Amino acid sequence: MPATTVGLPRSLFFHTEGTLVRRYLEGIGVTAVMSPPTDRGILEAGLSLAVDETCLPMKIHLGHVAALRGKVDAVLVPRYGVLASSFGEMCVKFWGAYDITRNVFPDLEVLSYDVDRMYGNRERKALLGLGRELGASHMAASRALRNARREVASAKASLVAGQTILEAEADPGVPRILVAGHTYILDDRLMGTPILDLLKAEDVTVLRSDRVPDVKNLRKRAVEFSPGLKWAYNREQLGAIATMRDQVDGIMVLLSFPCGPDSLVAELVQRKVRDVPICVIVLDELTATGGLKTRVESFCDIVKMRRAG
């Protein structure tokens, strides 16, 4: 019998694709249940399930799956591999999240859908296949997906427009800081939110790399840092920095330990951006709020003094 209640871990893909998937599932009559926002308990659960070398977002992901265990018929963990030709590849944790989840939770039913251009699996085709697996007709699944995409496109446009308005209306005398990081870090209650809150308390205008307009152009501009960079999210991140470097007074790069692509991005930014102060913050399970507060305050002081001349 198809699952009638499907859990969505509030991790990894959720922060960019979760709203689309949730609306789609609801549109075909499936109840979608999200795990709660990340807290220390979810992180601790993930730490107990992952090997030490696992990156922080994957540890958090496993904690979110554990939080859904026993509350739903199945948990959805998609696989994102190679996107459209101009987009690049996803990080390996997106390739392996489904298999890792199944191995860590052998008694849990794990649903998936596979988005991978190498095998002709585009997102629409993959989601319609998931709909059939869950008992929906092709017509019902197509209609639900169309409606979900329309709603999500509108919501994403509002976020980007909101940042554009923030830039336009911000006090020109207030320093602007670009926070460069992945959405699954910036939107996470435990990883990104504390840093964004600390910055907002420092009387600076906070801009996010994942809300810079024109994603396709960002991916093209990434070549200014590295012509051969293949990871899609990192290309967007570097493209946002290339676009905004002349419009901001400081750049804060957030990365999770021990992410190889993120470490490479941080190194490229520090080597090639010489005219704007840069702060790199590496997040792991030992990161304390007190230490973050000191670093954020110190960086903002540097940015303000430099701007004051």
Residue pairs with C-beta under 8 A, 6 or more apart in sequence:
2 133
2 134
2 135
3 30
3 72
3 73
3 74
3 109
3 111
3 134
4 30
4 31
4 73
5 30
5 31
5 33
5 71
5 72
5 73
5 74
6 25
6 30
6 31
6 32
6 33
6 72
6 73
6 74
6 75
6 76
6 111
6 134
7 32
7 33
7 34
7 35
7 65
7 68
7 71
7 72
7 74
7 75
7 76
8 14
8 18
8 21
8 22
8 32
8 33
8 34
8 35
8 75
8 76
9 35
9 61
9 64
9 65
9 67
9 68
9 75
9 77
10 18
10 34
10 35
10 36
10 37
10 38
10 64
11 35
11 38
11 57
11 60
11 61
11 63
11 64
11 184
11 188
12 57
12 58
12 61
12 93
12 94
12 97
12 184
13 21
13 77
13 78
13 80
13 94
13 97
13 184
14 34
14 184
15 182
15 183
15 184
15 187
15 188
16 183
16 184
17 78
17 80
18 34
19 151
19 152
19 155
20 148
20 149
20 152
21 32
21 76
21 78
21 127
21 148
22 32
22 34
23 144
23 147
23 148
23 151
23 152
24 127
24 131
24 141
24 144
24 145
24 148
25 31
25 32
25 76
25 134
26 32
26 144
27 140
27 143
27 144
27 145
27 147
27 148
28 131
28 134
28 135
28 136
28 140
28 141
28 144
29 136
30 134
33 68
33 71
33 72
35 42
35 64
35 65
35 67
35 68
36 42
36 67
37 189
38 60
38 63
38 64
38 188
38 189
38 190
38 191
39 189
39 190
40 190
41 63
42 60
42 63
42 64
42 66
42 67
42 190
43 59
43 60
43 63
43 190
43 285
44 63
45 62
45 63
45 66
45 67
46 58
46 59
46 60
46 61
46 62
46 63
46 64
46 66
47 59
47 63
47 285
49 59
49 62
49 63
49 66
49 104
50 58
50 59
50 62
50 104
53 258
55 93
55 256
55 257
55 258
55 259
56 191
56 256
56 257
56 259
56 283
56 284
56 285
57 93
57 184
57 185
57 188
57 191
57 256
57 259
58 93
58 97
58 100
59 285
60 188
60 190
60 191
61 93
61 97
61 101
62 100
62 101
62 104
65 75
65 77
65 101
65 104
65 105
65 108
66 105
68 75
69 75
69 105
69 108
73 109
74 108
74 109
74 110
74 111
75 101
75 105
75 108
75 109
75 110
75 111
76 110
76 111
76 112
76 113
76 130
77 97
77 98
77 101
77 110
77 111
77 112
78 97
78 98
78 112
78 113
78 114
78 115
78 126
79 94
79 95
79 96
79 97
79 98
79 112
79 113
79 114
79 115
79 116
80 90
80 94
80 95
80 115
80 116
81 89
81 90
81 94
81 95
81 114
81 115
81 116
81 117
81 118
81 119
82 88
82 89
82 90
82 116
82 117
82 118
83 89
83 90
83 115
83 117
83 232
84 117
84 122
85 117
86 216
86 219
87 219
87 232
87 235
88 219
88 229
88 230
88 231
88 232
88 235
89 230
89 231
89 232
90 231
90 232
90 233
91 231
91 233
91 234
91 259
91 261
98 110
98 112
101 108
101 110
102 108
102 110
111 130
111 133
111 134
112 130
113 126
113 127
113 129
113 130
114 121
114 126
115 121
115 122
115 123
115 126
124 145
127 141
127 145
128 138
128 141
128 142
128 145
131 138
131 140
131 141
131 144
131 145
132 138
132 141
136 144
159 211
160 211
160 212
160 213
162 211
163 207
163 208
163 211
163 212
164 213
166 205
166 207
167 176
167 205
167 207
167 247
170 176
170 205
171 205
174 203
174 204
174 205
175 204
175 205
175 249
175 250
175 300
175 303
175 304
175 307
176 204
176 205
176 207
176 247
176 248
176 249
176 250
177 199
177 204
177 205
177 206
177 207
177 248
177 249
177 250
177 251
177 252
177 299
177 300
177 303
178 207
178 208
178 209
178 240
178 241
178 244
178 245
178 248
178 250
178 251
178 252
179 186
179 195
179 196
179 199
179 206
179 207
179 208
179 209
179 252
179 254
180 209
180 237
180 240
180 241
180 251
180 252
180 253
180 254
180 265
180 269
181 192
181 208
181 209
181 210
181 237
181 253
181 254
181 255
182 210
182 233
182 237
182 262
183 210
185 191
185 192
185 254
185 255
185 256
185 283
186 192
186 196
186 208
186 210
186 254
187 193
191 254
191 256
191 283
192 254
194 289
194 292
195 252
195 254
195 281
195 292
195 296
196 206
198 292
198 293
198 296
198 297
199 206
199 252
199 296
199 300
200 206
202 296
202 297
202 300
204 250
204 300
204 303
204 304
207 244
207 248
209 236
209 237
209 240
209 241
209 244
210 236
210 237
210 240
212 218
212 239
212 240
212 243
212 244
215 236
217 239
217 243
218 235
218 236
218 239
218 240
218 242
218 243
219 232
219 235
219 236
219 239
220 239
221 238
221 239
221 242
221 243
222 229
222 234
222 235
222 236
222 237
222 238
222 239
222 242
223 229
224 238
224 242
224 272
225 238
225 241
225 242
225 265
225 268
225 269
225 272
226 238
226 264
226 268
229 235
229 238
229 264
231 261
234 261
234 262
234 264
234 265
237 265
238 265
238 268
238 269
241 251
241 269
241 273
244 251
245 251
245 273
245 275
245 276
248 276
249 276
249 277
249 303
249 306
249 307
250 276
250 277
250 278
250 279
250 299
250 300
250 302
250 303
251 269
251 273
251 276
251 277
251 278
251 279
252 278
252 279
252 280
252 281
252 296
252 299
253 265
253 266
253 269
253 278
253 279
253 280
253 281
254 281
254 283
255 262
255 263
255 265
255 266
255 280
255 281
255 282
255 283
256 262
256 282
256 283
256 284
257 282
257 283
257 284
266 280
269 278
269 280
270 278
270 280
277 299
277 302
277 303
277 306
279 295
279 299
281 292
281 295
